[in-house]
Amino acid sequence: LTRRREYRHRPWKTGGGKTTEVLVSPAGASLDQFDWRISMAKVASAGPFSLFPGVDRTLTVLEGKGLDLALKGRGNVRLDSGSMPFAFPADLPVEADLVEGPIEDLNVMTRRGRFTHRVARLQADKPVTLPRDGDVTLVLVRGAGAAARTADTNVHAGDGDTLLLTRTGPASVDIRPDAPLTLYVVDLWGSEQTRRVEGE
């Protein structure tokens, strides 16, 4: 369990704002060296997205009226807090414009050839069991808190806290919401080469 207060705050690569770094691998990796990175950011003005060569990205709007994206050569898309997570290459030029006021978003990025990922949004108003589908699975809790139990631990996750399941840890986590909440589930898969390097 990583508490919201433990996240790192770093400037955007473009220098246009700040991001809240939830988790990064390897730990402490720079913006040019990570294998995967999970972060949240508040977007208060229009402008270009930072470019990350060789990286794939999924963007999800957590709060706010929405975001209009213009992707070079790929058209336009509007994302809001009800949209499905949107995946695109992080080295593709993208211009962002706010629909109406600031938004908060969730960014998941993986380095191509090292890791792949999938992001899902789940509304939970009753107990649910989430399997570890990826080599690594992260669960971001938003809204109410929740009791979280695995085969070897029992904790309480608050709003904005993150649960992490790894290959050497539990195969699933049971979530019992205090009240209706939203879970953002991120599954990460390492390449065969990555697994060999890490000793699996």
C-alpha positions as a LaTeX table, in Angstrom:
\begin{tabular}{lrrr}
\hline
Residue & $x$ (\AA) & $y$ (\AA) & $z$ (\AA) \\
\hline
Leu1 & 0.00 & 0.00 & 0.00 \\
Thr2 & 1.35 & 3.41 & $-1.00$ \\
Arg3 & $-0.35$ & 6.35 & 0.69 \\
Arg4 & $-1.24$ & 9.45 & $-1.30$ \\
Arg5 & 0.97 & 11.57 & 0.97 \\
Glu6 & 4.00 & 9.47 & $-0.08$ \\
Tyr7 & 3.81 & 10.34 & $-3.78$ \\
Arg8 & 6.54 & 12.49 & $-5.34$ \\
His9 & 5.75 & 15.82 & $-7.01$ \\
Arg10 & 7.80 & 16.64 & $-10.10$ \\
Pro11 & 7.70 & 19.28 & $-12.87$ \\
Trp12 & 6.34 & 18.33 & $-16.29$ \\
Lys13 & 8.90 & 17.60 & $-18.96$ \\
Thr14 & 7.62 & 20.69 & $-20.81$ \\
Gly15 & 7.90 & 22.78 & $-17.63$ \\
Gly16 & 4.22 & 23.79 & $-17.96$ \\
Gly17 & 2.98 & 22.26 & $-14.71$ \\
Lys18 & 3.53 & 19.64 & $-12.04$ \\
Thr19 & 2.77 & 15.95 & $-11.89$ \\
Thr20 & 2.19 & 13.64 & $-8.95$ \\
Glu21 & 4.31 & 10.52 & $-9.43$ \\
Val22 & 2.48 & 7.56 & $-7.88$ \\
Leu23 & 5.01 & 4.82 & $-8.67$ \\
Val24 & 7.90 & 4.38 & $-11.07$ \\
Ser25 & 10.14 & 1.46 & $-11.99$ \\
Pro26 & 13.02 & 1.23 & $-11.44$ \\
Ala27 & 12.52 & 3.18 & $-8.19$ \\
Gly28 & 13.75 & 6.75 & $-8.55$ \\
Ala29 & 14.14 & 6.50 & $-12.33$ \\
Ser30 & 14.25 & 9.76 & $-14.28$ \\
Leu31 & 11.76 & 10.70 & $-17.01$ \\
Asp32 & 14.18 & 9.34 & $-19.62$ \\
Gln33 & 15.03 & 6.07 & $-17.86$ \\
Phe34 & 11.85 & 4.52 & $-16.43$ \\
Asp35 & 10.51 & 1.13 & $-17.53$ \\
Trp36 & 7.03 & 2.09 & $-16.35$ \\
Arg37 & 5.53 & 5.10 & $-14.62$ \\
Ile38 & 2.16 & 5.87 & $-13.03$ \\
Ser39 & 1.31 & 9.51 & $-12.36$ \\
Met40 & $-1.51$ & 12.00 & $-11.89$ \\
Ala41 & $-1.57$ & 15.60 & $-13.07$ \\
Lys42 & $-3.82$ & 18.64 & $-12.81$ \\
Val43 & $-4.21$ & 20.35 & $-16.17$ \\
Ala44 & $-5.29$ & 23.99 & $-15.89$ \\
Ser45 & $-4.43$ & 25.35 & $-19.35$ \\
Ala46 & $-4.20$ & 24.30 & $-22.98$ \\
Gly47 & $-0.91$ & 23.21 & $-24.50$ \\
Pro48 & 1.19 & 20.38 & $-25.94$ \\
Phe49 & 1.82 & 17.09 & $-24.16$ \\
Ser50 & 5.38 & 16.19 & $-23.25$ \\
Leu51 & 7.02 & 13.83 & $-25.74$ \\
Phe52 & 8.47 & 10.52 & $-24.50$ \\
Pro53 & 10.38 & 8.70 & $-27.27$ \\
Gly54 & 9.85 & 4.94 & $-27.29$ \\
Val55 & 7.04 & 5.06 & $-24.74$ \\
Asp56 & 3.35 & 4.05 & $-24.89$ \\
Arg57 & 0.81 & 5.97 & $-22.85$ \\
Thr58 & $-2.75$ & 5.64 & $-21.56$ \\
Leu59 & $-4.62$ & 8.73 & $-20.37$ \\
Thr60 & $-7.70$ & 8.67 & $-18.14$ \\
Val61 & $-9.62$ & 11.73 & $-16.91$ \\
Leu62 & $-10.22$ & 11.43 & $-13.15$ \\
Glu63 & $-12.05$ & 14.71 & $-12.49$ \\
Gly64 & $-13.31$ & 17.70 & $-14.45$ \\
Lys65 & $-15.43$ & 18.43 & $-17.51$ \\
Gly66 & $-12.99$ & 16.97 & $-20.00$ \\
Leu67 & $-10.09$ & 17.35 & $-22.36$ \\
Asp68 & $-9.94$ & 17.68 & $-26.16$ \\
Leu69 & $-6.89$ & 16.06 & $-27.72$ \\
Ala70 & $-5.58$ & 16.75 & $-31.23$ \\
Leu71 & $-3.27$ & 13.87 & $-32.22$ \\
Lys72 & $-0.97$ & 14.59 & $-35.15$ \\
Gly73 & $-2.11$ & 12.51 & $-38.13$ \\
Arg74 & $-4.74$ & 10.67 & $-36.05$ \\
Gly75 & $-7.54$ & 13.18 & $-35.62$ \\
Asn76 & $-9.22$ & 14.48 & $-32.47$ \\
Val77 & $-10.71$ & 12.85 & $-29.38$ \\
Arg78 & $-12.61$ & 14.16 & $-26.35$ \\
Leu79 & $-12.06$ & 12.55 & $-22.97$ \\
Asp80 & $-14.06$ & 13.12 & $-19.79$ \\
Ser81 & $-14.49$ & 11.38 & $-16.45$ \\
Gly82 & $-16.82$ & 8.84 & $-18.05$ \\
Ser83 & $-14.59$ & 8.00 & $-21.02$ \\
Met84 & $-12.70$ & 4.75 & $-21.40$ \\
Pro85 & $-8.95$ & 5.02 & $-20.76$ \\
Phe86 & $-7.34$ & 6.23 & $-24.00$ \\
Ala87 & $-4.09$ & 4.63 & $-25.26$ \\
Phe88 & $-1.69$ & 6.32 & $-27.73$ \\
Pro89 & 2.06 & 6.56 & $-28.41$ \\
Ala90 & 3.75 & 9.02 & $-26.05$ \\
Asp91 & 6.12 & 10.09 & $-28.83$ \\
Leu92 & 3.19 & 11.29 & $-30.98$ \\
Pro93 & 2.72 & 15.11 & $-30.92$ \\
Val94 & $-0.52$ & 15.90 & $-29.08$ \\
Glu95 & $-2.17$ & 19.25 & $-28.34$ \\
Ala96 & $-4.63$ & 19.41 & $-25.42$ \\
Asp97 & $-7.45$ & 21.88 & $-24.82$ \\
Leu98 & $-9.78$ & 22.03 & $-21.80$ \\
Val99 & $-13.51$ & 21.59 & $-22.36$ \\
Glu100 & $-14.51$ & 23.70 & $-19.35$ \\
Gly101 & $-12.11$ & 24.38 & $-16.53$ \\
Pro102 & $-9.23$ & 22.34 & $-15.04$ \\
Ile103 & $-9.12$ & 18.55 & $-15.02$ \\
Glu104 & $-7.14$ & 15.88 & $-13.21$ \\
Asp105 & $-5.85$ & 12.91 & $-15.15$ \\
Leu106 & $-4.13$ & 9.56 & $-14.65$ \\
Asn107 & $-1.14$ & 8.76 & $-16.86$ \\
Val108 & 0.26 & 5.27 & $-17.32$ \\
Met109 & 3.43 & 4.95 & $-19.42$ \\
Thr110 & 5.54 & 1.94 & $-20.38$ \\
Arg111 & 8.78 & 1.80 & $-22.34$ \\
Arg112 & 8.24 & 0.00 & $-25.62$ \\
Gly113 & 10.07 & $-3.33$ & $-25.82$ \\
Arg114 & 10.36 & $-3.50$ & $-22.02$ \\
Phe115 & 6.76 & $-3.41$ & $-20.74$ \\
Thr116 & 3.18 & $-3.21$ & $-21.99$ \\
His117 & 0.12 & $-2.17$ & $-20.00$ \\
Arg118 & $-3.66$ & $-2.02$ & $-19.77$ \\
Val119 & $-5.84$ & 0.38 & $-17.77$ \\
Ala120 & $-9.43$ & $-0.27$ & $-16.65$ \\
Arg121 & $-11.95$ & 1.80 & $-14.66$ \\
Leu122 & $-14.28$ & $-0.05$ & $-12.28$ \\
Gln123 & $-17.20$ & 1.35 & $-10.27$ \\
Ala124 & $-17.49$ & $-0.56$ & $-7.00$ \\
Asp125 & $-20.35$ & $-0.31$ & $-4.52$ \\
Lys126 & $-19.97$ & $-3.81$ & $-3.09$ \\
Pro127 & $-17.05$ & $-6.18$ & $-2.36$ \\
Val128 & $-15.01$ & $-7.22$ & $-5.39$ \\
Thr129 & $-12.00$ & $-9.48$ & $-5.94$ \\
Leu130 & $-9.37$ & $-8.22$ & $-8.37$ \\
Pro131 & $-6.90$ & $-10.78$ & $-9.78$ \\
Arg132 & $-3.31$ & $-9.90$ & $-10.60$ \\
Asp133 & $-3.55$ & $-10.27$ & $-14.37$ \\
Gly134 & $-0.24$ & $-8.59$ & $-15.12$ \\
Asp135 & 3.25 & $-9.30$ & $-13.87$ \\
Val136 & 2.46 & $-6.24$ & $-11.78$ \\
Thr137 & $-1.03$ & $-4.93$ & $-10.95$ \\
Leu138 & $-1.77$ & $-1.55$ & $-9.38$ \\
Val139 & $-5.12$ & $-0.45$ & $-8.02$ \\
Leu140 & $-5.74$ & 3.29 & $-7.51$ \\
Val141 & $-8.63$ & 4.02 & $-5.11$ \\
Arg142 & $-10.68$ & 7.17 & $-5.75$ \\
Gly143 & $-13.62$ & 8.46 & $-3.75$ \\
Ala144 & $-14.44$ & 6.54 & $-0.59$ \\
Gly145 & $-11.89$ & 4.42 & 1.21 \\
Ala146 & $-11.87$ & 0.64 & 1.21 \\
Ala147 & $-10.65$ & $-2.35$ & 3.19 \\
Ala148 & $-8.14$ & $-4.31$ & 1.10 \\
Arg149 & $-7.23$ & $-7.89$ & 1.94 \\
Thr150 & $-4.84$ & $-10.34$ & 0.31 \\
Ala151 & $-3.63$ & $-13.78$ & 1.35 \\
Asp152 & $-1.00$ & $-12.20$ & 3.60 \\
Thr153 & $-2.13$ & $-8.69$ & 4.54 \\
Asn154 & $-5.13$ & $-6.59$ & 5.53 \\
Val155 & $-5.00$ & $-2.79$ & 5.14 \\
His156 & $-7.32$ & 0.17 & 4.66 \\
Ala157 & $-6.80$ & 2.27 & 1.52 \\
Gly158 & $-7.99$ & 5.85 & 1.53 \\
Asp159 & $-8.94$ & 8.15 & $-1.33$ \\
Gly160 & $-5.98$ & 8.39 & $-3.70$ \\
Asp161 & $-3.99$ & 5.52 & $-2.18$ \\
Thr162 & $-2.54$ & 2.77 & $-4.40$ \\
Leu163 & $-2.31$ & $-1.00$ & $-3.91$ \\
Leu164 & 0.50 & $-2.91$ & $-5.62$ \\
Leu165 & 0.56 & $-6.65$ & $-6.42$ \\
Thr166 & 3.81 & $-8.10$ & $-7.79$ \\
Arg167 & 4.82 & $-11.46$ & $-9.28$ \\
Thr168 & 6.25 & $-12.59$ & $-5.95$ \\
Gly169 & 3.23 & $-11.43$ & $-3.96$ \\
Pro170 & $-0.48$ & $-12.28$ & $-3.69$ \\
Ala171 & $-2.44$ & $-13.42$ & $-6.74$ \\
Ser172 & $-5.46$ & $-11.20$ & $-5.97$ \\
Val173 & $-6.83$ & $-8.53$ & $-3.65$ \\
Asp174 & $-10.30$ & $-8.34$ & $-2.08$ \\
Ile175 & $-11.72$ & $-4.80$ & $-1.98$ \\
Arg176 & $-14.56$ & $-3.94$ & 0.42 \\
Pro177 & $-15.66$ & $-0.31$ & $-0.22$ \\
Asp178 & $-16.69$ & 1.95 & 2.67 \\
Ala179 & $-19.10$ & 3.57 & 0.16 \\
Pro180 & $-19.40$ & 3.59 & $-3.64$ \\
Leu181 & $-16.00$ & 4.39 & $-5.19$ \\
Thr182 & $-13.99$ & 4.14 & $-8.39$ \\
Leu183 & $-11.04$ & 1.80 & $-8.88$ \\
Tyr184 & $-8.45$ & 2.30 & $-11.60$ \\
Val185 & $-6.73$ & $-1.02$ & $-12.31$ \\
Val186 & $-3.38$ & $-0.99$ & $-14.12$ \\
Asp187 & $-1.86$ & $-4.27$ & $-15.34$ \\
Leu188 & 1.77 & $-4.29$ & $-16.49$ \\
Trp189 & 3.53 & $-7.06$ & $-18.42$ \\
Gly190 & 7.29 & $-7.30$ & $-18.85$ \\
Ser191 & 8.83 & $-8.55$ & $-22.08$ \\
Glu192 & 10.50 & $-11.97$ & $-22.13$ \\
Gln193 & 13.88 & $-10.23$ & $-22.16$ \\
Thr194 & 12.89 & $-8.11$ & $-19.15$ \\
Arg195 & 11.83 & $-11.19$ & $-17.20$ \\
Arg196 & 15.12 & $-12.92$ & $-17.96$ \\
Val197 & 17.10 & $-9.90$ & $-16.81$ \\
Glu198 & 15.05 & $-9.72$ & $-13.60$ \\
Gly199 & 15.61 & $-13.42$ & $-12.97$ \\
Glu200 & 12.17 & $-14.90$ & $-13.59$ \\
\hline
\end{tabular}
